[in-house]
Amino acid sequence: MEQWLVGVDLGGTTVKLAFVNMYGEIICKWEIPTDKSEQGKHITTHIAKAIDEKLRELDESKERLVGIGIGAPGPVNMATGDIYEAVNLGWKNFPLKDRLEMETGLPVIVDNDANIAAIGEMWKGAGEGAKNLILVTLGTGVGGGVIVNGQIVHGTNGAGGEIGHITSIPEGGAPCNCGKTGCLETIASATGIVRIATERLKQTDGQSRLRDIWQEAGAITAKDVFDVAKENDAFALQIVDEVTFHLGLALANLANGLNPEKIVIGGGVSKAGDLLAQTVARHFKRFAFPRVAEAADIVIATLGNDAGVIGGAWLVKTNIV
C-alpha cells in the first residue's frame, strides 16, 4: 500500500490540507476555514475531523497516513512543537504538536508557515532542488524562509528567516506590527505597497491611471499598482521602483551573508511576475557582492498556495518516515 504524507498549512483565514505521495505529488487537497473563536482552541479538532472525513470520502483507511507536517504562523519551539505566539490565531505557548497528535493519533512535526513554503519550493517548485535558497513571501505581511545545505535555518529561539523585519528605514519609518518601525514588511508587503502609493498620490497631483482608480474606487490595491506599471505609467513605475529598491537591498544584504543559489519570491504580490522579478534583480545586483550576485537567480515561486502543504509533506518524509 502506497503511504501518504499529510501536509497542513495553517493560515489566519483558512487551513489548507493535502494528502501527498512520497514523490511530492498531491493526491488530494482541500481547505477548511480557520476557527479563531476562544483563542483558536478548536483548530486542532477541526483539522483532525477534516482528515477523517476526507479519508471516509476517499474510502481509505488511516493506515495509509505516515504523519502530519504542519506550518503555523509564528515562531516555533522546535524541541516541543509548541507555538510561542501566533497573534492572528490568539495562541500563546500553544502545544500544537501535542494537541494535534492527541486528536489524530498520528505523529506530527511543526514548523513555521514561511519555512514550509520555502521547503515546498525547494523540493517541487522554483527552487528545483537548490540546497541554498532564500524564499521571501510578499502577502499581507512579508515572510521568509532560509535554507542552507538543504536545511531550514531556525536560529536559536525559532525566529530564523524573519526577512520581513529587516530594518529598511532606520529612522522615521512606518510602524510595524512587531513593535519596531521601518521594517521591510511596512514597504514590500501588499499593505505596504498600498500605503506608499496612497501617500504619494496625496503628496502629488500628477496624472496617473492609478489616480483615476483611486478617485473612482476610493482605494487601490497592490495589484492595481503593478497592473498600471505594466502599462508604462510613470507614477506607478516610480512606486514599483521604490518598493523593489528596499526589497533588492534587503535581499542583497541577506545574500551577502548566505551566498544562495536561488532567491524565490512568493506570496500574493508575486503574481506581478516578471516586472517584479526583474526590478528586484536590478536593485539586488547593485547591492550584492559581485560573486554573490553572479550565483543567485531571482525567480518567482511556482507552487502558489500548494507550497506549504508540499513543504509540510517533506517534513514528514524526512523526519518521520
Phi and psi in degrees as GROMACS dihedral restraints (atoms count N, CA, C in turn):
[ dihedral_restraints ]
;  ai    aj    ak    al  type     phi  dphi    fc
    3     4     5     6     1   -66.8    20    10
    4     5     6     7     1   131.4    20    10
    6     7     8     9     1   -85.7    20    10
    7     8     9    10     1   145.9    20    10
    9    10    11    12     1  -115.4    20    10
   10    11    12    13     1   149.1    20    10
   12    13    14    15     1  -105.5    20    10
   13    14    15    16     1   143.6    20    10
   15    16    17    18     1  -105.8    20    10
   16    17    18    19     1   121.7    20    10
   18    19    20    21     1  -106.9    20    10
   19    20    21    22     1   132.6    20    10
   21    22    23    24     1  -130.2    20    10
   22    23    24    25     1   129.6    20    10
   24    25    26    27     1  -118.7    20    10
   25    26    27    28     1   106.0    20    10
   27    28    29    30     1   -93.3    20    10
   28    29    30    31     1   111.7    20    10
   30    31    32    33     1  -111.2    20    10
   31    32    33    34     1   174.1    20    10
   33    34    35    36     1   -68.1    20    10
   34    35    36    37     1   -27.6    20    10
   36    37    38    39     1  -111.3    20    10
   37    38    39    40     1   -36.5    20    10
   39    40    41    42     1  -134.1    20    10
   40    41    42    43     1   155.7    20    10
   42    43    44    45     1  -108.8    20    10
   43    44    45    46     1   119.8    20    10
   45    46    47    48     1   -96.0    20    10
   46    47    48    49     1   134.7    20    10
   48    49    50    51     1  -129.3    20    10
   49    50    51    52     1   150.8    20    10
   51    52    53    54     1  -154.2    20    10
   52    53    54    55     1   146.3    20    10
   54    55    56    57     1   -96.7    20    10
   55    56    57    58     1   128.3    20    10
   57    58    59    60     1  -129.0    20    10
   58    59    60    61     1   140.3    20    10
   60    61    62    63     1   -84.8    20    10
   61    62    63    64     1   179.1    20    10
   63    64    65    66     1   -65.6    20    10
   64    65    66    67     1   -15.1    20    10
   66    67    68    69     1   -96.6    20    10
   67    68    69    70     1     7.1    20    10
   69    70    71    72     1    80.3    20    10
   70    71    72    73     1    18.0    20    10
   72    73    74    75     1   -95.3    20    10
   73    74    75    76     1   133.6    20    10
   75    76    77    78     1   -77.2    20    10
   76    77    78    79     1   124.7    20    10
   78    79    80    81     1   -87.2    20    10
   79    80    81    82     1   -36.0    20    10
   81    82    83    84     1  -164.5    20    10
   82    83    84    85     1   136.3    20    10
   84    85    86    87     1  -138.0    20    10
   85    86    87    88     1   150.5    20    10
   87    88    89    90     1  -160.2    20    10
   88    89    90    91     1   173.0    20    10
   90    91    92    93     1  -140.6    20    10
   91    92    93    94     1   158.4    20    10
   93    94    95    96     1  -131.0    20    10
   94    95    96    97     1   154.5    20    10
   96    97    98    99     1   -69.3    20    10
   97    98    99   100     1   147.3    20    10
   99   100   101   102     1   -81.9    20    10
  100   101   102   103     1   120.7    20    10
  102   103   104   105     1   -91.2    20    10
  103   104   105   106     1   103.1    20    10
  105   106   107   108     1   -92.5    20    10
  106   107   108   109     1     5.8    20    10
  108   109   110   111     1   -65.0    20    10
  109   110   111   112     1   154.2    20    10
  111   112   113   114     1    48.0    20    10
  112   113   114   115     1    54.3    20    10
  114   115   116   117     1    53.6    20    10
  115   116   117   118     1    35.8    20    10
  117   118   119   120     1    66.4    20    10
  118   119   120   121     1    25.3    20    10
  120   121   122   123     1   -77.5    20    10
  121   122   123   124     1   -11.8    20    10
  123   124   125   126     1   -94.4    20    10
  124   125   126   127     1    -4.3    20    10
  126   127   128   129     1   -58.8    20    10
  127   128   129   130     1   -45.9    20    10
  129   130   131   132     1   -66.2    20    10
  130   131   132   133     1   -37.6    20    10
  132   133   134   135     1   -62.1    20    10
  133   134   135   136     1   -42.0    20    10
  135   136   137   138     1   -66.2    20    10
  136   137   138   139     1   -37.5    20    10
  138   139   140   141     1   -63.9    20    10
  139   140   141   142     1   -45.5    20    10
  141   142   143   144     1   -60.2    20    10
  142   143   144   145     1   -44.4    20    10
  144   145   146   147     1   -64.7    20    10
  145   146   147   148     1   -40.6    20    10
  147   148   149   150     1   -61.9    20    10
  148   149   150   151     1   -39.1    20    10
  150   151   152   153     1   -67.3    20    10
  151   152   153   154     1   -45.7    20    10
  153   154   155   156     1   -61.5    20    10
  154   155   156   157     1   -43.1    20    10
  156   157   158   159     1   -63.3    20    10
  157   158   159   160     1   -41.0    20    10
  159   160   161   162     1   -66.6    20    10
  160   161   162   163     1   -39.7    20    10
  162   163   164   165     1   -60.7    20    10
  163   164   165   166     1   -43.5    20    10
  165   166   167   168     1   -60.7    20    10
  166   167   168   169     1   -45.3    20    10
  168   169   170   171     1   -59.9    20    10
  169   170   171   172     1   -38.5    20    10
  171   172   173   174     1   -87.7    20    10
  172   173   174   175     1    -3.1    20    10
  174   175   176   177     1    57.7    20    10
  175   176   177   178     1    47.2    20    10
  177   178   179   180     1  -119.3    20    10
  178   179   180   181     1   154.9    20    10
  180   181   182   183     1   -97.6    20    10
  181   182   183   184     1   160.3    20    10
  183   184   185   186     1   -66.7    20    10
  184   185   186   187     1   -20.4    20    10
  186   187   188   189     1   -55.8    20    10
  187   188   189   190     1   -26.5    20    10
  189   190   191   192     1   -66.9    20    10
  190   191   192   193     1   -25.9    20    10
  192   193   194   195     1   -88.7    20    10
  193   194   195   196     1   129.6    20    10
  195   196   197   198     1   -82.6    20    10
  196   197   198   199     1   -42.1    20    10
  198   199   200   201     1   172.3    20    10
  199   200   201   202     1  -179.2    20    10
  201   202   203   204     1  -119.9    20    10
  202   203   204   205     1   131.8    20    10
  204   205   206   207     1  -111.2    20    10
  205   206   207   208     1   121.8    20    10
  207   208   209   210     1  -126.1    20    10
  208   209   210   211     1   137.4    20    10
  210   211   212   213     1  -107.4    20    10
  211   212   213   214     1   133.0    20    10
  213   214   215   216     1  -124.9    20    10
  214   215   216   217     1   150.1    20    10
  216   217   218   219     1   -79.6    20    10
  217   218   219   220     1    98.6    20    10
  219   220   221   222     1   148.6    20    10
  220   221   222   223     1   165.6    20    10
  222   223   224   225     1   -69.8    20    10
  223   224   225   226     1   141.4    20    10
  225   226   227   228     1  -114.6    20    10
  226   227   228   229     1   138.1    20    10
  228   229   230   231     1   -82.7    20    10
  229   230   231   232     1   105.3    20    10
  231   232   233   234     1   -67.0    20    10
  232   233   234   235     1   -24.4    20    10
  234   235   236   237     1   -73.5    20    10
  235   236   237   238     1   -35.6    20    10
  237   238   239   240     1  -110.3    20    10
  238   239   240   241     1   -17.9    20    10
  240   241   242   243     1    77.0    20    10
  241   242   243   244     1    18.2    20    10
  243   244   245   246     1   -86.5    20    10
  244   245   246   247     1   150.7    20    10
  246   247   248   249     1   -97.0    20    10
  247   248   249   250     1   118.6    20    10
  249   250   251   252     1   -57.7    20    10
  250   251   252   253     1   -50.1    20    10
  252   253   254   255     1  -162.5    20    10
  253   254   255   256     1   130.9    20    10
  255   256   257   258     1  -126.6    20    10
  256   257   258   259     1    93.8    20    10
  258   259   260   261     1   -54.0    20    10
  259   260   261   262     1   -46.9    20    10
  261   262   263   264     1   -77.5    20    10
  262   263   264   265     1    -1.0    20    10
  264   265   266   267     1  -109.3    20    10
  265   266   267   268     1   -10.8    20    10
  267   268   269   270     1    82.0    20    10
  268   269   270   271     1    17.8    20    10
  270   271   272   273     1   -94.5    20    10
  271   272   273   274     1   141.0    20    10
  273   274   275   276     1  -139.9    20    10
  274   275   276   277     1   125.1    20    10
  276   277   278   279     1    45.5    20    10
  277   278   279   280     1    53.7    20    10
  279   280   281   282     1   -91.0    20    10
  280   281   282   283     1   125.4    20    10
  282   283   284   285     1   -79.9    20    10
  283   284   285   286     1    71.4    20    10
  285   286   287   288     1   -60.6    20    10
  286   287   288   289     1   -47.5    20    10
  288   289   290   291     1   -59.9    20    10
  289   290   291   292     1   -51.2    20    10
  291   292   293   294     1   -60.5    20    10
  292   293   294   295     1   -45.7    20    10
  294   295   296   297     1   -61.8    20    10
  295   296   297   298     1   -46.7    20    10
  297   298   299   300     1   -70.1    20    10
  298   299   300   301     1   -35.7    20    10
  300   301   302   303     1   -64.3    20    10
  301   302   303   304     1   -40.0    20    10
  303   304   305   306     1   -64.9    20    10
  304   305   306   307     1   -43.5    20    10
  306   307   308   309     1   -72.3    20    10
  307   308   309   310     1   -32.8    20    10
  309   310   311   312     1  -105.4    20    10
  310   311   312   313     1   -20.2    20    10
  312   313   314   315     1    70.4    20    10
  313   314   315   316     1    16.5    20    10
  315   316   317   318     1  -116.7    20    10
  316   317   318   319     1   151.8    20    10
  318   319   320   321     1   -66.8    20    10
  319   320   321   322     1   142.2    20    10
  321   322   323   324     1  -127.4    20    10
  322   323   324   325     1   138.8    20    10
  324   325   326   327     1  -125.5    20    10
  325   326   327   328     1   134.0    20    10
  327   328   329   330     1  -113.9    20    10
  328   329   330   331     1   141.2    20    10
  330   331   332   333     1  -147.9    20    10
  331   332   333   334     1   177.3    20    10
  333   334   335   336     1   -75.2    20    10
  334   335   336   337     1   148.6    20    10
  336   337   338   339     1   -63.0    20    10
  337   338   339   340     1   -38.6    20    10
  339   340   341   342     1   -70.3    20    10
  340   341   342   343     1   -33.5    20    10
  342   343   344   345     1   -63.3    20    10
  343   344   345   346     1   -43.8    20    10
  345   346   347   348     1   -71.0    20    10
  346   347   348   349     1   -29.6    20    10
  348   349   350   351     1   -64.9    20    10
  349   350   351   352     1   -39.1    20    10
  351   352   353   354     1   -63.0    20    10
  352   353   354   355     1   -42.6    20    10
  354   355   356   357     1   -64.3    20    10
  355   356   357   358     1   -42.2    20    10
  357   358   359   360     1   -58.6    20    10
  358   359   360   361     1   -45.9    20    10
  360   361   362   363     1   -65.5    20    10
  361   362   363   364     1   -34.9    20    10
  363   364   365   366     1   -65.2    20    10
  364   365   366   367     1   -44.6    20    10
  366   367   368   369     1   -74.7    20    10
  367   368   369   370     1   -48.5    20    10
  369   370   371   372     1  -127.0    20    10
  370   371   372   373     1    -3.0    20    10
  372   373   374   375     1  -115.2    20    10
  373   374   375   376     1  -139.0    20    10
  375   376   377   378     1   -64.9    20    10
  376   377   378   379     1   -18.9    20    10
  378   379   380   381     1   -71.4    20    10
  379   380   381   382     1   -25.1    20    10
  381   382   383   384     1    44.5    20    10
  382   383   384   385     1    45.5    20    10
  384   385   386   387     1    79.1    20    10
  385   386   387   388     1     8.1    20    10
  387   388   389   390     1   -61.6    20    10
  388   389   390   391     1   131.1    20    10
  390   391   392   393     1   -86.3    20    10
  391   392   393   394     1   -17.6    20    10
  393   394   395   396     1  -122.1    20    10
  394   395   396   397     1   111.3    20    10
  396   397   398   399     1  -150.1    20    10
  397   398   399   400     1   143.3    20    10
  399   400   401   402     1  -116.7    20    10
  400   401   402   403     1   129.0    20    10
  402   403   404   405     1  -111.5    20    10
  403   404   405   406     1   130.4    20    10
  405   406   407   408     1  -120.3    20    10
  406   407   408   409     1   128.1    20    10
  408   409   410   411     1  -108.2    20    10
  409   410   411   412     1   125.7    20    10
  411   412   413   414     1  -107.5    20    10
  412   413   414   415     1   101.2    20    10
  414   415   416   417     1  -130.9    20    10
  415   416   417   418     1  -135.2    20    10
  417   418   419   420     1   -58.6    20    10
  418   419   420   421     1   -38.6    20    10
  420   421   422   423     1  -118.9    20    10
  421   422   423   424     1  -165.5    20    10
  423   424   425   426     1  -122.9    20    10
  424   425   426   427     1   119.1    20    10
  426   427   428   429     1  -110.6    20    10
  427   428   429   430     1   173.2    20    10
  429   430   431   432     1  -161.4    20    10
  430   431   432   433     1   158.4    20    10
  432   433   434   435     1  -141.8    20    10
  433   434   435   436     1   137.5    20    10
  435   436   437   438     1  -119.2    20    10
  436   437   438   439     1   126.6    20    10
  438   439   440   441     1  -116.4    20    10
  439   440   441   442     1   124.3    20    10
  441   442   443   444     1  -122.6    20    10
  442   443   444   445     1   126.5    20    10
  444   445   446   447     1    50.8    20    10
  445   446   447   448     1    39.2    20    10
  447   448   449   450     1    79.0    20    10
  448   449   450   451     1     0.4    20    10
  450   451   452   453     1  -113.9    20    10
  451   452   453   454     1   138.9    20    10
  453   454   455   456     1   -72.0    20    10
  454   455   456   457     1   140.4    20    10
  456   457   458   459     1   -89.3    20    10
  457   458   459   460     1   114.8    20    10
  459   460   461   462     1   -96.9    20    10
  460   461   462   463     1   -27.4    20    10
  462   463   464   465     1    79.1    20    10
  463   464   465   466     1  -174.9    20    10
  465   466   467   468     1   -70.4    20    10
  466   467   468   469     1   -41.3    20    10
  468   469   470   471     1  -131.3    20    10
  469   470   471   472     1    39.1    20    10
  471   472   473   474     1    84.2    20    10
  472   473   474   475     1     8.9    20    10
  474   475   476   477     1  -110.0    20    10
  475   476   477   478     1    18.4    20    10
  477   478   479   480     1   -63.8    20    10
  478   479   480   481     1   148.1    20    10
  480   481   482   483     1    79.6    20    10
  481   482   483   484     1    17.5    20    10
  483   484   485   486     1   -80.2    20    10
  484   485   486   487     1    66.5    20    10
  486   487   488   489     1   -61.9    20    10
  487   488   489   490     1   -33.9    20    10
  489   490   491   492     1   -62.9    20    10
  490   491   492   493     1   -16.7    20    10
  492   493   494   495     1  -109.0    20    10
  493   494   495   496     1    15.5    20    10
  495   496   497   498     1   -64.5    20    10
  496   497   498   499     1   132.1    20    10
  498   499   500   501     1   -76.2    20    10
  499   500   501   502     1   119.9    20    10
  501   502   503   504     1   -99.4    20    10
  502   503   504   505     1   -31.8    20    10
  504   505   506   507     1  -125.5    20    10
  505   506   507   508     1   100.7    20    10
  507   508   509   510     1   -63.0    20    10
  508   509   510   511     1   -35.7    20    10
  510   511   512   513     1  -123.8    20    10
  511   512   513   514     1   133.1    20    10
  513   514   515   516     1    73.7    20    10
  514   515   516   517     1    18.9    20    10
  516   517   518   519     1   -77.5    20    10
  517   518   519   520     1   172.0    20    10
  519   520   521   522     1   -71.7    20    10
  520   521   522   523     1   147.9    20    10
  522   523   524   525     1   -68.4    20    10
  523   524   525   526     1   142.5    20    10
  525   526   527   528     1  -109.6    20    10
  526   527   528   529     1   155.4    20    10
  528   529   530   531     1   -58.6    20    10
  529   530   531   532     1   -20.5    20    10
  531   532   533   534     1   -78.3    20    10
  532   533   534   535     1   -10.0    20    10
  534   535   536   537     1   105.1    20    10
  535   536   537   538     1   -16.3    20    10
  537   538   539   540     1   -90.4    20    10
  538   539   540   541     1   177.0    20    10
  540   541   542   543     1  -123.2    20    10
  541   542   543   544     1   156.9    20    10
  543   544   545   546     1    74.0    20    10
  544   545   546   547     1    17.6    20    10
  546   547   548   549     1   -67.2    20    10
  547   548   549   550     1   152.8    20    10
  549   550   551   552     1   -52.7    20    10
  550   551   552   553     1   -36.6    20    10
  552   553   554   555     1   -57.1    20    10
  553   554   555   556     1   -31.0    20    10
  555   556   557   558     1   -76.1    20    10
  556   557   558   559     1    -6.0    20    10
  558   559   560   561     1  -117.8    20    10
  559   560   561   562     1   -50.1    20    10
  561   562   563   564     1   -95.8    20    10
  562   563   564   565     1    -2.9    20    10
  564   565   566   567     1   -78.0    20    10
  565   566   567   568     1   166.8    20    10
  567   568   569   570     1   -57.3    20    10
  568   569   570   571     1   -41.2    20    10
  570   571   572   573     1   -61.3    20    10
  571   572   573   574     1   -43.2    20    10
  573   574   575   576     1   -66.3    20    10
  574   575   576   577     1   -41.2    20    10
  576   577   578   579     1   -62.8    20    10
  577   578   579   580     1   -43.8    20    10
  579   580   581   582     1   -63.4    20    10
  580   581   582   583     1   -43.7    20    10
  582   583   584   585     1   -59.3    20    10
  583   584   585   586     1   -48.7    20    10
  585   586   587   588     1   -64.1    20    10
  586   587   588   589     1   -46.5    20    10
  588   589   590   591     1   -60.6    20    10
  589   590   591   592     1   -43.0    20    10
  591   592   593   594     1   -65.4    20    10
  592   593   594   595     1   -42.9    20    10
  594   595   596   597     1   -59.0    20    10
  595   596   597   598     1   -46.0    20    10
  597   598   599   600     1   -64.9    20    10
  598   599   600   601     1   -36.3    20    10
  600   601   602   603     1   -63.6    20    10
  601   602   603   604     1   -37.7    20    10
  603   604   605   606     1   -72.1    20    10
  604   605   606   607     1   -30.1    20    10
  606   607   608   609     1   -83.1    20    10
  607   608   609   610     1   -19.5    20    10
  609   610   611   612     1  -123.4    20    10
  610   611   612   613     1   172.7    20    10
  612   613   614   615     1  -134.9    20    10
  613   614   615   616     1    20.4    20    10
  615   616   617   618     1   -68.6    20    10
  616   617   618   619     1   162.1    20    10
  618   619   620   621     1   -74.0    20    10
  619   620   621   622     1   136.9    20    10
  621   622   623   624     1  -163.4    20    10
  622   623   624   625     1   144.2    20    10
  624   625   626   627     1   -59.1    20    10
  625   626   627   628     1   -31.4    20    10
  627   628   629   630     1   -63.3    20    10
  628   629   630   631     1   -38.7    20    10
  630   631   632   633     1   -63.0    20    10
  631   632   633   634     1   -40.5    20    10
  633   634   635   636     1   -59.7    20    10
  634   635   636   637     1   -46.8    20    10
  636   637   638   639     1   -62.0    20    10
  637   638   639   640     1   -44.5    20    10
  639   640   641   642     1   -59.7    20    10
  640   641   642   643     1   -43.8    20    10
  642   643   644   645     1   -71.7    20    10
  643   644   645   646     1   -37.4    20    10
  645   646   647   648     1   -71.1    20    10
  646   647   648   649     1   -48.8    20    10
  648   649   650   651     1   -93.3    20    10
  649   650   651   652     1   -15.5    20    10
  651   652   653   654     1    81.8    20    10
  652   653   654   655     1    -3.9    20    10
  654   655   656   657     1  -161.1    20    10
  655   656   657   658     1   162.1    20    10
  657   658   659   660     1  -129.2    20    10
  658   659   660   661     1   161.9    20    10
  660   661   662   663     1  -115.2    20    10
  661   662   663   664     1   166.1    20    10
  663   664   665   666     1   -61.3    20    10
  664   665   666   667     1   -35.3    20    10
  666   667   668   669     1   -61.6    20    10
  667   668   669   670     1   -42.3    20    10
  669   670   671   672     1   -56.2    20    10
  670   671   672   673     1   -44.5    20    10
  672   673   674   675     1   -57.5    20    10
  673   674   675   676     1   -48.0    20    10
  675   676   677   678     1   -72.7    20    10
  676   677   678   679     1   -38.4    20    10
  678   679   680   681     1   -59.9    20    10
  679   680   681   682     1   -44.9    20    10
  681   682   683   684     1   -70.0    20    10
  682   683   684   685     1   -36.4    20    10
  684   685   686   687     1   -61.7    20    10
  685   686   687   688     1   -35.7    20    10
  687   688   689   690     1   -66.4    20    10
  688   689   690   691     1   -19.3    20    10
  690   691   692   693     1   -89.9    20    10
  691   692   693   694     1    14.4    20    10
  693   694   695   696     1    65.3    20    10
  694   695   696   697     1    29.6    20    10
  696   697   698   699     1   -73.8    20    10
  697   698   699   700     1   120.8    20    10
  699   700   701   702     1   -59.8    20    10
  700   701   702   703     1   -41.9    20    10
  702   703   704   705     1   -65.0    20    10
  703   704   705   706     1   -46.1    20    10
  705   706   707   708     1   -64.7    20    10
  706   707   708   709     1   -38.9    20    10
  708   709   710   711     1   -62.3    20    10
  709   710   711   712     1   -35.1    20    10
  711   712   713   714     1   -63.9    20    10
  712   713   714   715     1   -42.0    20    10
  714   715   716   717     1   -63.6    20    10
  715   716   717   718     1   -46.4    20    10
  717   718   719   720     1   -59.5    20    10
  718   719   720   721     1   -41.2    20    10
  720   721   722   723     1   -64.9    20    10
  721   722   723   724     1   -41.5    20    10
  723   724   725   726     1   -63.6    20    10
  724   725   726   727     1   -45.7    20    10
  726   727   728   729     1   -65.3    20    10
  727   728   729   730     1   -46.6    20    10
  729   730   731   732     1   -72.9    20    10
  730   731   732   733     1   -23.8    20    10
  732   733   734   735     1   -58.1    20    10
  733   734   735   736     1   -50.7    20    10
  735   736   737   738     1   -67.5    20    10
  736   737   738   739     1   -38.6    20    10
  738   739   740   741     1   -67.9    20    10
  739   740   741   742     1   -44.4    20    10
  741   742   743   744     1   -62.3    20    10
  742   743   744   745     1   -40.9    20    10
  744   745   746   747     1   -64.9    20    10
  745   746   747   748     1   -47.1    20    10
  747   748   749   750     1   -61.9    20    10
  748   749   750   751     1   -44.2    20    10
  750   751   752   753     1   -67.8    20    10
  751   752   753   754     1   -35.0    20    10
  753   754   755   756     1   -66.1    20    10
  754   755   756   757     1   -43.7    20    10
  756   757   758   759     1   -62.5    20    10
  757   758   759   760     1   -41.8    20    10
  759   760   761   762     1   -64.7    20    10
  760   761   762   763     1   -46.0    20    10
  762   763   764   765     1   -64.3    20    10
  763   764   765   766     1   -33.7    20    10
  765   766   767   768     1   -61.6    20    10
  766   767   768   769     1   -27.2    20    10
  768   769   770   771     1   -89.3    20    10
  769   770   771   772     1   -13.9    20    10
  771   772   773   774     1  -121.5    20    10
  772   773   774   775     1   -26.0    20    10
  774   775   776   777     1    53.6    20    10
  775   776   777   778     1    58.4    20    10
  777   778   779   780     1   -79.1    20    10
  778   779   780   781     1   161.8    20    10
  780   781   782   783     1   -87.3    20    10
  781   782   783   784     1   -33.9    20    10
  783   784   785   786     1  -135.1    20    10
  784   785   786   787     1   142.6    20    10
  786   787   788   789     1  -120.1    20    10
  787   788   789   790     1   115.5    20    10
  789   790   791   792     1  -105.5    20    10
  790   791   792   793     1   128.2    20    10
  792   793   794   795     1  -105.2    20    10
  793   794   795   796     1   119.0    20    10
  795   796   797   798     1  -123.9    20    10
  796   797   798   799     1  -165.8    20    10
  798   799   800   801     1    86.0    20    10
  799   800   801   802     1   169.5    20    10
  801   802   803   804     1   -54.2    20    10
  802   803   804   805     1   -39.4    20    10
  804   805   806   807     1   -65.6    20    10
  805   806   807   808     1   -25.2    20    10
  807   808   809   810     1   -66.1    20    10
  808   809   810   811     1   -12.2    20    10
  810   811   812   813     1   -63.2    20    10
  811   812   813   814     1   -14.1    20    10
  813   814   815   816     1   -66.5    20    10
  814   815   816   817     1   -17.2    20    10
  816   817   818   819     1    66.5    20    10
  817   818   819   820     1  -132.6    20    10
  819   820   821   822     1   -58.5    20    10
  820   821   822   823     1   -40.7    20    10
  822   823   824   825     1   -57.1    20    10
  823   824   825   826     1   -44.4    20    10
  825   826   827   828     1   -66.2    20    10
  826   827   828   829     1   -51.6    20    10
  828   829   830   831     1   -59.5    20    10
  829   830   831   832     1   -42.8    20    10
  831   832   833   834     1   -70.7    20    10
  832   833   834   835     1   -39.1    20    10
  834   835   836   837     1   -72.9    20    10
  835   836   837   838     1   -36.6    20    10
  837   838   839   840     1   -62.7    20    10
  838   839   840   841     1   -44.7    20    10
  840   841   842   843     1   -60.9    20    10
  841   842   843   844     1   -37.5    20    10
  843   844   845   846     1   -62.7    20    10
  844   845   846   847     1   -46.4    20    10
  846   847   848   849     1   -70.2    20    10
  847   848   849   850     1   -39.5    20    10
  849   850   851   852     1   -55.1    20    10
  850   851   852   853     1   -45.4    20    10
  852   853   854   855     1   -63.6    20    10
  853   854   855   856     1   -31.4    20    10
  855   856   857   858     1   -65.5    20    10
  856   857   858   859     1   -35.2    20    10
  858   859   860   861     1  -105.7    20    10
  859   860   861   862     1   -13.7    20    10
  861   862   863   864     1   -85.4    20    10
  862   863   864   865     1   147.5    20    10
  864   865   866   867     1   -55.2    20    10
  865   866   867   868     1   132.4    20    10
  867   868   869   870     1   -49.4    20    10
  868   869   870   871     1   -42.4    20    10
  870   871   872   873     1   -69.0    20    10
  871   872   873   874     1   -33.3    20    10
  873   874   875   876     1   -66.6    20    10
  874   875   876   877     1   -43.8    20    10
  876   877   878   879     1   -62.2    20    10
  877   878   879   880     1   -37.6    20    10
  879   880   881   882     1   -62.8    20    10
  880   881   882   883     1   -36.8    20    10
  882   883   884   885     1   -82.3    20    10
  883   884   885   886     1   -25.9    20    10
  885   886   887   888     1   -95.1    20    10
  886   887   888   889     1   122.9    20    10
  888   889   890   891     1   -93.4    20    10
  889   890   891   892     1   126.6    20    10
  891   892   893   894     1   -97.9    20    10
  892   893   894   895     1   116.7    20    10
  894   895   896   897     1  -131.6    20    10
  895   896   897   898     1   158.0    20    10
  897   898   899   900     1   -88.2    20    10
  898   899   900   901     1   137.0    20    10
  900   901   902   903     1   -56.5    20    10
  901   902   903   904     1   147.6    20    10
  903   904   905   906     1  -112.0    20    10
  904   905   906   907     1   -14.0    20    10
  906   907   908   909     1   -90.1    20    10
  907   908   909   910     1   -12.8    20    10
  909   910   911   912     1    55.6    20    10
  910   911   912   913     1  -133.5    20    10
  912   913   914   915     1   -70.1    20    10
  913   914   915   916     1    -9.4    20    10
  915   916   917   918     1   -85.6    20    10
  916   917   918   919     1   -10.3    20    10
  918   919   920   921     1   -56.7    20    10
  919   920   921   922     1   -45.5    20    10
  921   922   923   924     1   -64.6    20    10
  922   923   924   925     1   -45.8    20    10
  924   925   926   927     1   -68.9    20    10
  925   926   927   928     1   -33.2    20    10
  927   928   929   930     1   -70.3    20    10
  928   929   930   931     1   -39.8    20    10
  930   931   932   933     1   -63.9    20    10
  931   932   933   934     1   -39.0    20    10
  933   934   935   936     1   -60.9    20    10
  934   935   936   937     1   -42.4    20    10
  936   937   938   939     1   -62.4    20    10
  937   938   939   940     1   -39.4    20    10
  939   940   941   942     1   -60.9    20    10
  940   941   942   943     1   -38.8    20    10
  942   943   944   945     1   -58.7    20    10
  943   944   945   946     1   -42.2    20    10
  945   946   947   948     1   -67.2    20    10
  946   947   948   949     1   -45.3    20    10
  948   949   950   951     1   -60.3    20    10
  949   950   951   952     1   -38.0    20    10
  951   952   953   954     1   -95.3    20    10
  952   953   954   955     1   -13.8    20    10
  954   955   956   957     1  -116.9    20    10
  955   956   957   958     1   -23.7    20    10
  957   958   959   960     1  -113.2    20    10
  958   959   960   961     1   -39.0    20    10
